[in-house]
Amino acid sequence: MGDPRKNLYERYEPIRRYVEVGFWIVLMTLQAAFSTLVAIADVGNRAVPHARWEVVTWEVSSHFVLLLLVPALVAIERWLAPLASRHWVRFLAWHLAASVAVSVVHVAGMFGLRSLVYSMVGEHYGFSNWTAQWGYEYLKDVRGYASMIFGIWVYRRFLLRLQGEARVLDAPEEGATEAAPSVPETAPPPPPRPERFLVRKLRREFLIAATDIDWLQAEGNYVGLHVNGHDYLLRATLTDFLTQLDPDRFARVHRSHAVNLGRVKEIEPLDGGDARLHMHDGTTVPCSRRYRDALRAGAG
């Protein structure tokens, strides 16, 4: 029996990777099987029919390369997600460029696989008039690209809802600026530093303290807060959110990671000047070379 204190997301997380990989394998296998059956029926009605092994090779090679491209599509969707709400023209332009790149890789990959299979049986696989052929393949690929990106987006949004969101609980009190010690008029007021966060997960609400955060990770339009082995999401960018935290306690160590300096257990140097941070909760966080000096200064 699992821990009854864990919510649905926390019970799903250990098997998440297996479910995701299994889903794509099953989906591509079923699509390849159905497409093969349809193609076999179609070529049988042509004036110059093709052998069944050729049809199987065409369909399996296409779907196999698509399966290999799934991690790239996941990365593209995550990378471009922050542009969706603020720069939609750039968002669409980048996706259009990405769809072209994905189609080129897809066509090149399945061409290579088909040529290999044909050569193994003593035949030659030709790709005559490749410009027109690629245009035809792209029209199919762009539809597949859009549907896969949309499916990945829906799944990611579902996980975000399941994981729950955090929000700052303590708002700055009115008059706090006037009550504070006088500062030069040219100096901007210091940003408010939240002490607690209200977390909502599956109709449950509870508080976490800012000092309990072990480390943070940028996740698109969200910041992932890692607290005592649990993950919470806050709608903000990592750069903006770090301005609200105590710089003597929290430091950025990577383009997409920051840590609570008091929770760093060990700094493991890596080749090239990078490092791996071992945290007291047993997790590891990457540290880029450009942030190592600041990390040493803060840890000292």
RAKAGI-V501964 format. One record per residue. N is the residue number from 1. RES is the residue in one letter. SS is DSSP state (@ for helix, = for strand, . for the rest). PSI is psi in whole degrees, 0 to 359 (* if undefined). OMEGA is omega as a letter, one per 20 degrees, with the letter a starting at -180 (999 if undefined). Layout:
N:RES:SS:PSI:OMEGA
N:RES:SS:PSI:OMEGA
//
This chain:
1:M:.:141:r
2:G:.:170:r
3:D:.:119:a
4:P:.:343:r
5:R:.:345:a
6:K:.:139:r
7:N:.:182:a
8:L:@:319:a
9:Y:@:317:a
10:E:@:331:r
11:R:@:331:a
12:Y:@:328:a
13:E:@:316:a
14:P:@:332:a
15:I:@:5:a
16:R:@:311:a
17:R:@:320:r
18:Y:@:320:r
19:V:@:316:a
20:E:@:313:r
21:V:@:317:r
22:G:@:321:r
23:F:@:311:a
24:W:@:324:r
25:I:@:314:r
26:V:@:316:a
27:L:@:312:a
28:M:@:326:r
29:T:@:315:r
30:L:@:317:r
31:Q:@:319:r
32:A:@:320:a
33:A:@:312:a
34:F:@:317:r
35:S:@:323:r
36:T:@:316:r
37:L:@:318:r
38:V:@:317:a
39:A:@:322:r
40:I:@:318:r
41:A:@:327:a
42:D:@:315:a
43:V:@:338:r
44:G:.:340:a
45:N:.:1:a
46:R:.:161:a
47:A:.:326:r
48:V:.:88:a
49:P:.:157:r
50:H:.:156:r
51:A:.:154:a
52:R:@:327:a
53:W:@:331:r
54:E:@:315:a
55:V:@:316:r
56:V:@:318:r
57:T:@:316:a
58:W:@:308:a
59:E:@:317:a
60:V:@:319:r
61:S:@:319:r
62:S:@:311:a
63:H:@:331:r
64:F:@:317:r
65:V:@:321:r
66:L:@:320:r
67:L:@:319:r
68:L:@:336:a
69:L:@:352:a
70:V:@:313:r
71:P:@:324:r
72:A:@:321:r
73:L:@:321:r
74:V:@:316:r
75:A:@:320:r
76:I:@:314:a
77:E:@:317:a
78:R:@:321:a
79:W:@:320:a
80:L:@:351:a
81:A:@:318:a
82:P:@:340:a
83:L:@:344:a
84:A:.:318:a
85:S:.:346:a
86:R:.:326:a
87:H:.:70:a
88:W:@:332:r
89:V:@:313:r
90:R:@:324:r
91:F:@:311:r
92:L:@:322:a
93:A:@:317:r
94:W:@:321:r
95:H:@:324:r
96:L:@:314:r
97:A:@:320:r
98:A:@:322:r
99:S:@:324:r
100:V:@:314:a
101:A:@:316:r
102:V:@:319:a
103:S:@:319:r
104:V:@:314:r
105:V:@:319:r
106:H:@:311:a
107:V:@:316:r
108:A:@:319:a
109:G:@:314:a
110:M:@:331:r
111:F:@:316:r
112:G:@:317:r
113:L:@:318:r
114:R:@:319:r
115:S:@:322:r
116:L:@:314:a
117:V:@:316:a
118:Y:@:318:a
119:S:@:329:r
120:M:@:333:r
121:V:.:11:r
122:G:.:22:r
123:E:.:172:r
124:H:.:130:r
125:Y:.:115:a
126:G:.:147:r
127:F:.:66:a
128:S:.:151:r
129:N:.:58:a
130:W:@:331:a
131:T:@:314:r
132:A:@:321:r
133:Q:@:318:r
134:W:@:323:r
135:G:@:319:r
136:Y:@:317:r
137:E:@:324:a
138:Y:@:322:r
139:L:@:326:r
140:K:@:320:a
141:D:@:323:a
142:V:@:328:r
143:R:@:318:r
144:G:@:321:r
145:Y:@:312:a
146:A:@:317:a
147:S:@:322:r
148:M:@:318:r
149:I:@:318:r
150:F:@:318:r
151:G:@:320:r
152:I:@:320:r
153:W:@:315:r
154:V:@:317:r
155:Y:@:318:r
156:R:@:320:r
157:R:@:322:r
158:F:@:317:r
159:L:@:322:r
160:L:@:318:r
161:R:@:319:a
162:L:@:323:a
163:Q:@:328:r
164:G:.:157:a
165:E:=:150:r
166:A:=:154:r
167:R:=:156:r
168:V:=:130:a
169:L:.:317:a
170:D:.:112:r
171:A:.:151:r
172:P:.:135:a
173:E:.:147:r
174:E:.:139:a
175:G:.:0:a
176:A:@:326:a
177:T:@:319:r
178:E:@:326:a
179:A:@:342:a
180:A:.:159:r
181:P:.:148:a
182:S:.:140:r
183:V:.:160:r
184:P:.:143:a
185:E:.:333:a
186:T:.:344:a
187:A:.:128:r
188:P:.:149:r
189:P:.:145:r
190:P:.:144:a
191:P:.:146:r
192:P:.:142:r
193:R:.:106:a
194:P:.:142:r
195:E:.:333:a
196:R:=:159:r
197:F:=:142:r
198:L:=:124:a
199:V:=:130:r
200:R:=:126:r
201:K:=:115:r
202:L:.:55:r
203:R:.:10:r
204:R:=:144:r
205:E:=:136:r
206:F:=:168:a
207:L:=:146:r
208:I:=:145:r
209:A:=:146:r
210:A:@:325:a
211:T:@:346:r
212:D:@:352:a
213:I:.:125:r
214:D:.:311:r
215:W:=:167:a
216:L:=:152:a
217:Q:=:132:r
218:A:=:130:a
219:E:=:78:a
220:G:.:237:r
221:N:.:6:a
222:Y:=:162:r
223:V:=:125:r
224:G:=:123:r
225:L:=:120:a
226:H:=:112:a
227:V:=:113:r
228:N:.:43:r
229:G:.:2:r
230:H:=:153:a
231:D:=:132:r
232:Y:=:154:a
233:L:=:139:r
234:L:=:130:a
235:R:=:98:a
236:A:.:166:r
237:T:.:156:a
238:L:@:320:a
239:T:@:313:a
240:D:@:321:a
241:F:@:326:a
242:L:@:334:r
243:T:.:343:a
244:Q:.:353:a
245:L:.:159:a
246:D:.:116:a
247:P:.:342:r
248:D:.:346:a
249:R:.:324:a
250:F:=:138:a
251:A:=:142:r
252:R:=:134:a
253:V:=:357:a
254:H:=:162:r
255:R:.:328:a
256:S:.:16:a
257:H:=:148:r
258:A:=:157:a
259:V:=:156:r
260:N:=:114:a
261:L:@:330:r
262:G:@:349:a
263:R:@:3:r
264:V:=:121:a
265:K:=:320:a
266:E:=:145:r
267:I:=:115:a
268:E:=:110:r
269:P:=:145:r
270:L:.:168:r
271:D:@:145:r
272:G:@:2:r
273:G:@:350:r
274:D:.:176:a
275:A:=:164:r
276:R:=:127:a
277:L:=:126:r
278:H:=:120:a
279:M:=:162:a
280:H:.:338:r
281:D:.:3:r
282:G:.:354:r
283:T:.:169:r
284:T:=:148:a
285:V:=:133:r
286:P:=:147:r
287:C:=:120:a
288:S:.:156:a
289:R:@:322:a
290:R:@:342:a
291:Y:@:356:a
292:R:@:321:r
293:D:@:317:r
294:A:@:326:r
295:L:@:316:r
296:R:@:318:a
297:A:@:319:r
298:G:@:321:a
299:A:@:332:r
300:G:.:*:999
//
